[in-house]
Amino acid sequence: MEAFMTGVMALRRRPRFEVAGRVALMTAAALAVALAHRVGDPGILCPVRRFTGIPCPFCGGTTVFIELGSGHPVRALAANPLVFVGAFVFAFAPLGPAARWWALKNRTRNGILTLAIATSGIWQLARFGIL
């Protein structure tokens, strides 16, 4: 067991293996969601949009993965740019962006997140024809 844990810890110190693992898991999830969507469309998944009719800033997040899994990256980007970019940032964070992000001051990080979420909310309102 100790040898196994040593091997796991060695892999964790190699960011490219962590990135490869994240990309593999995200690819598998995108393909699975795309396949499930082809078999039977579940309808609106966002509870905010389902009950209020108003999309939230993260609406289209599942659609991003459906479109990526179907091989349509432009449609994925159009569905929700925030989730699209966030997925790539998450995947490649071990290569250095995470360290740069956490090096920023809290106020700066909060400002960036607030601006990104507000912009995404406006994007979704425009995308669904509410604006």
Short mmCIF file of the C-alpha atoms (twelve columns), coordinates in Angstrom:
data_MODEL
# 
_entry.id   MODEL 
# 
loop_
_atom_site.group_PDB 
_atom_site.id 
_atom_site.type_symbol 
_atom_site.label_atom_id 
_atom_site.label_alt_id 
_atom_site.label_comp_id 
_atom_site.label_asym_id 
_atom_site.label_seq_id 
_atom_site.Cartn_x 
_atom_site.Cartn_y 
_atom_site.Cartn_z 
_atom_site.pdbx_PDB_model_num 
ATOM 1   C CA . MET A 1   0.000   0.000  0.000   1 
ATOM 2   C CA . GLU A 2   2.828   2.361  0.846   1 
ATOM 3   C CA . ALA A 3   4.437   1.822  -2.579  1 
ATOM 4   C CA . PHE A 4   1.108   2.599  -4.254  1 
ATOM 5   C CA . MET A 5   0.733   5.858  -2.302  1 
ATOM 6   C CA . THR A 6   4.315   6.821  -3.133  1 
ATOM 7   C CA . GLY A 7   3.541   6.284  -6.813  1 
ATOM 8   C CA . VAL A 8   0.350   8.360  -6.562  1 
ATOM 9   C CA . MET A 9   2.198   11.185 -4.843  1 
ATOM 10  C CA . ALA A 10  4.888   11.098 -7.550  1 
ATOM 11  C CA . LEU A 11  2.199   11.484 -10.214 1 
ATOM 12  C CA . ARG A 12  0.660   14.398 -8.342  1 
ATOM 13  C CA . ARG A 13  3.988   16.214 -8.448  1 
ATOM 14  C CA . ARG A 14  3.938   15.978 -12.249 1 
ATOM 15  C CA . PRO A 15  1.462   18.602 -13.446 1 
ATOM 16  C CA . ARG A 16  1.256   17.243 -16.992 1 
ATOM 17  C CA . PHE A 17  -0.118  13.927 -15.659 1 
ATOM 18  C CA . GLU A 18  -2.674  15.806 -13.592 1 
ATOM 19  C CA . VAL A 19  -3.686  17.844 -16.646 1 
ATOM 20  C CA . ALA A 20  -3.939  14.685 -18.747 1 
ATOM 21  C CA . GLY A 21  -6.147  13.097 -16.101 1 
ATOM 22  C CA . ARG A 22  -8.411  16.132 -15.885 1 
ATOM 23  C CA . VAL A 23  -8.709  16.379 -19.656 1 
ATOM 24  C CA . ALA A 24  -9.449  12.643 -19.917 1 
ATOM 25  C CA . LEU A 25  -12.180 12.833 -17.272 1 
ATOM 26  C CA . MET A 26  -13.716 15.954 -18.812 1 
ATOM 27  C CA . THR A 27  -13.613 14.371 -22.281 1 
ATOM 28  C CA . ALA A 28  -15.297 11.218 -21.001 1 
ATOM 29  C CA . ALA A 29  -17.956 13.313 -19.250 1 
ATOM 30  C CA . ALA A 30  -18.564 15.414 -22.377 1 
ATOM 31  C CA . LEU A 31  -18.912 12.317 -24.555 1 
ATOM 32  C CA . ALA A 32  -21.256 10.675 -22.035 1 
ATOM 33  C CA . VAL A 33  -23.449 13.780 -21.758 1 
ATOM 34  C CA . ALA A 34  -23.560 14.160 -25.556 1 
ATOM 35  C CA . LEU A 35  -24.582 10.515 -25.922 1 
ATOM 36  C CA . ALA A 36  -27.213 10.768 -23.181 1 
ATOM 37  C CA . HIS A 37  -28.606 13.914 -24.813 1 
ATOM 38  C CA . ARG A 38  -28.892 12.115 -28.170 1 
ATOM 39  C CA . VAL A 39  -30.770 9.230  -26.596 1 
ATOM 40  C CA . GLY A 40  -33.289 11.415 -24.751 1 
ATOM 41  C CA . ASP A 41  -33.330 15.185 -24.254 1 
ATOM 42  C CA . PRO A 42  -33.960 15.832 -20.538 1 
ATOM 43  C CA . GLY A 43  -35.188 19.398 -21.190 1 
ATOM 44  C CA . ILE A 44  -34.209 22.388 -19.078 1 
ATOM 45  C CA . LEU A 45  -31.782 21.369 -16.342 1 
ATOM 46  C CA . CYS A 46  -31.238 24.779 -14.695 1 
ATOM 47  C CA . PRO A 47  -33.671 25.075 -11.762 1 
ATOM 48  C CA . VAL A 48  -33.562 28.897 -11.866 1 
ATOM 49  C CA . ARG A 49  -34.581 28.970 -15.524 1 
ATOM 50  C CA . ARG A 50  -37.130 26.164 -15.095 1 
ATOM 51  C CA . PHE A 51  -39.032 27.914 -12.278 1 
ATOM 52  C CA . THR A 52  -38.548 31.596 -13.162 1 
ATOM 53  C CA . GLY A 53  -37.989 31.550 -16.912 1 
ATOM 54  C CA . ILE A 54  -34.898 33.712 -16.377 1 
ATOM 55  C CA . PRO A 55  -31.514 32.134 -17.131 1 
ATOM 56  C CA . CYS A 56  -28.788 32.222 -14.510 1 
ATOM 57  C CA . PRO A 57  -25.169 33.165 -15.372 1 
ATOM 58  C CA . PHE A 58  -24.291 29.460 -15.552 1 
ATOM 59  C CA . CYS A 59  -27.165 28.446 -17.842 1 
ATOM 60  C CA . GLY A 60  -25.820 26.557 -20.809 1 
ATOM 61  C CA . GLY A 61  -23.108 24.881 -18.742 1 
ATOM 62  C CA . THR A 62  -24.376 21.422 -19.596 1 
ATOM 63  C CA . THR A 63  -24.826 22.511 -23.206 1 
ATOM 64  C CA . VAL A 64  -21.138 23.434 -23.301 1 
ATOM 65  C CA . PHE A 65  -20.218 19.827 -22.552 1 
ATOM 66  C CA . ILE A 66  -22.888 18.434 -24.883 1 
ATOM 67  C CA . GLU A 67  -21.549 20.548 -27.748 1 
ATOM 68  C CA . LEU A 68  -17.912 19.764 -26.950 1 
ATOM 69  C CA . GLY A 69  -18.745 16.062 -26.779 1 
ATOM 70  C CA . SER A 70  -20.493 16.370 -30.142 1 
ATOM 71  C CA . GLY A 71  -17.448 18.068 -31.672 1 
ATOM 72  C CA . HIS A 72  -18.889 21.599 -31.905 1 
ATOM 73  C CA . PRO A 73  -16.533 23.908 -29.971 1 
ATOM 74  C CA . VAL A 74  -17.966 27.130 -31.466 1 
ATOM 75  C CA . ARG A 75  -21.480 26.180 -30.352 1 
ATOM 76  C CA . ALA A 76  -20.067 25.304 -26.926 1 
ATOM 77  C CA . LEU A 77  -18.448 28.721 -26.658 1 
ATOM 78  C CA . ALA A 78  -21.694 30.427 -27.709 1 
ATOM 79  C CA . ALA A 79  -23.713 28.479 -25.123 1 
ATOM 80  C CA . ASN A 80  -21.752 29.878 -22.186 1 
ATOM 81  C CA . PRO A 81  -18.307 31.454 -22.606 1 
ATOM 82  C CA . LEU A 82  -17.738 31.536 -18.831 1 
ATOM 83  C CA . VAL A 83  -18.189 27.772 -18.407 1 
ATOM 84  C CA . PHE A 84  -16.253 27.083 -21.621 1 
ATOM 85  C CA . VAL A 85  -13.224 29.088 -20.483 1 
ATOM 86  C CA . GLY A 86  -13.607 27.859 -16.907 1 
ATOM 87  C CA . ALA A 87  -13.380 24.240 -18.056 1 
ATOM 88  C CA . PHE A 88  -10.088 24.898 -19.818 1 
ATOM 89  C CA . VAL A 89  -8.717  26.891 -16.879 1 
ATOM 90  C CA . PHE A 90  -9.643  24.017 -14.547 1 
ATOM 91  C CA . ALA A 91  -8.007  21.475 -16.838 1 
ATOM 92  C CA . PHE A 92  -4.741  23.369 -17.221 1 
ATOM 93  C CA . ALA A 93  -4.533  24.885 -13.718 1 
ATOM 94  C CA . PRO A 94  -1.763  22.509 -12.577 1 
ATOM 95  C CA . LEU A 95  0.572   23.946 -15.234 1 
ATOM 96  C CA . GLY A 96  0.749   27.321 -13.528 1 
ATOM 97  C CA . PRO A 97  -2.417  29.432 -13.875 1 
ATOM 98  C CA . ALA A 98  -3.649  28.299 -10.448 1 
ATOM 99  C CA . ALA A 99  -0.519  29.606 -8.729  1 
ATOM 100 C CA . ARG A 100 -0.882  32.948 -10.513 1 
ATOM 101 C CA . TRP A 101 -4.576  33.118 -9.590  1 
ATOM 102 C CA . TRP A 102 -3.940  32.498 -5.891  1 
ATOM 103 C CA . ALA A 103 -1.080  35.018 -5.930  1 
ATOM 104 C CA . LEU A 104 -3.598  37.790 -6.699  1 
ATOM 105 C CA . LYS A 105 -5.087  39.788 -3.850  1 
ATOM 106 C CA . ASN A 106 -8.521  38.699 -2.626  1 
ATOM 107 C CA . ARG A 107 -10.046 41.958 -3.796  1 
ATOM 108 C CA . THR A 108 -8.664  41.484 -7.307  1 
ATOM 109 C CA . ARG A 109 -9.890  37.877 -7.517  1 
ATOM 110 C CA . ASN A 110 -13.336 38.879 -6.250  1 
ATOM 111 C CA . GLY A 111 -13.508 41.703 -8.790  1 
ATOM 112 C CA . ILE A 112 -12.567 39.406 -11.665 1 
ATOM 113 C CA . LEU A 113 -15.130 36.791 -10.591 1 
ATOM 114 C CA . THR A 114 -17.870 39.401 -10.127 1 
ATOM 115 C CA . LEU A 115 -17.200 40.887 -13.557 1 
ATOM 116 C CA . ALA A 116 -17.096 37.445 -15.201 1 
ATOM 117 C CA . ILE A 117 -20.358 36.303 -13.590 1 
ATOM 118 C CA . ALA A 118 -22.137 39.600 -14.323 1 
ATOM 119 C CA . THR A 119 -20.983 39.487 -17.945 1 
ATOM 120 C CA . SER A 120 -22.128 35.877 -18.217 1 
ATOM 121 C CA . GLY A 121 -25.527 36.816 -16.787 1 
ATOM 122 C CA . ILE A 122 -25.929 39.568 -19.387 1 
ATOM 123 C CA . TRP A 123 -24.778 37.151 -22.117 1 
ATOM 124 C CA . GLN A 124 -27.434 34.631 -21.072 1 
ATOM 125 C CA . LEU A 125 -30.174 37.275 -20.962 1 
ATOM 126 C CA . ALA A 126 -29.218 38.358 -24.486 1 
ATOM 127 C CA . ARG A 127 -28.882 34.768 -25.710 1 
ATOM 128 C CA . PHE A 128 -32.397 33.902 -24.583 1 
ATOM 129 C CA . GLY A 129 -33.829 37.150 -25.984 1 
ATOM 130 C CA . ILE A 130 -34.743 38.708 -22.627 1 
ATOM 131 C CA . LEU A 131 -32.624 41.831 -23.195 1 
# 
